[in-house]
Amino acid sequence: ARARQDGERWASALQRAQREALEREAMRGAEQARQQELIRDMKGRLLELLREKDALWQKTEGIDTPMPSPASHDAGLCARCRKDFRLLSRRYNCRLCQGKVCHACSVDTGKQGRCCLLCYQQRHPQAT
């Protein structure tokens, strides 16, 4: 009788462990489904944002940026943004159009020196 009680106890413990394992598996599956849905939503939102970016980029394609004046009468102002050159804003000469531009309106082209954004964009359209 004692062996039979021990066997029943072991059988019920085994059934309980199997039930708990099935519940854990079901919870894991539900969590995985939620994560896959979240990933799908995030990919959809990313595609929406990329489309918005492309639409905005196409709108700005037609906007012309004013050419920097090569011989600016006011040598104390940036030819692009009209910022005043002072102690903390350095003046650069564009190596292509010779316009005087600030750091923010110029691009470092390596050994050749700096050039203004407009000249850089005209020479490197793929960079814009």
N, C-alpha and C positions, 0 to 999 in steps of 0.2 A: 504494500500500500504506500509505503514511504517512497519507493522508487517511482511509482506512478504519479504522486504529488510533485516530486522533483521534475519529472518529465513534463507535466502540465505547466508548471511554473516556467520552465525553460521554453516551452512552446509559446506561452503567452508573452514572455519577454522577447522572443524572436519575432512574433507578430507585431508587437509594439515597435520594435526597432525597424521593422520593414515599413510600417505605417509612417513613422517619423521620417524615414529616408525618402519615401514617396512624396510626403508633404514638402520636404526640403527641395526635392527635385522640381516639384510644381512651382514653388516660390522662385527658384533659380530661373526656370523657364519664363515665368511672368516678368521677372526683372530683366532678362535678356531681351524679351519682346519690347519692353518699355525703352530700353537703351537703343534698340534698332530703330524704333519709331522716332526717338529723339535725334538720332543720327540722320535719318531720312528728312526730318524737319529742318535740321541745320543745313544739310546740303541744298534743300530747296531755297532756304533763305539766302544762302551764299550765292546761288544762281541769280536770285532776284537782285541782290546787291551788285553783282557783276553786270547785269543788264542795265541797272540804273547808272552805274559808273560809265559804261559804254555810251549810254544815251547822253549823259552830261558831257562826256569827252567829245562826242560828235557835235554837240551844240557849241562847244568852245573852239572847235576847229576853224570855224568861219570868222572868229574874232581876230582882228589884226592888231598886233602890238606895234605901237609907234616906234619908228626907227630912231635910234639914238643919233643925236646930231654930232657929226664928227668934229665940228669946230664950235663947241658950245661957247656962247658969249660969257656965261657965268661959270667959270672954272671951279667955283666953290660948291656946285651942286652935282649930284649924280645925274647923268644923262637919261637914265631910265626911270628912277623913282623920285627924282628931285630932292633926295635927302641931302642935307647940308654936311659937307665933309668937316669933321672936327677932329679933336685929339683921338677919340676912340673909333672913328669910322674912317678907315683907310681908303684912299683913292687909288684905283687901278686904271691903267690905260688898256683898252681893248686892243689886242694885237692885230685885229682884222680891220676894224673901222676907226680905230684910234680915239673912240669916245671915252670919256672919263666916267667910270662906274664904281659903285661901292662893292663891298664884299658880297652882299646878298644878291646883287644883280650881275654877278660875274661867275664864271666857271673856271676852275683850275684845269688847264689842259696839259699839265705835266711840264716837260722841258721847254715847250713853246711859250709858256707863260699863261696869263689869264685872258679870257675874252668875255664879252658881254653875253648874256643869255640869248639874245636875239641872234647874234652871229653864230653862236654855238648850235642853236636849234636849226638854223638854215644849213649849216654844214653837216649836222647829225640829226636828220629828221626822225630816225628810229629811236633816238633817246628821249623824245618827248611824248 
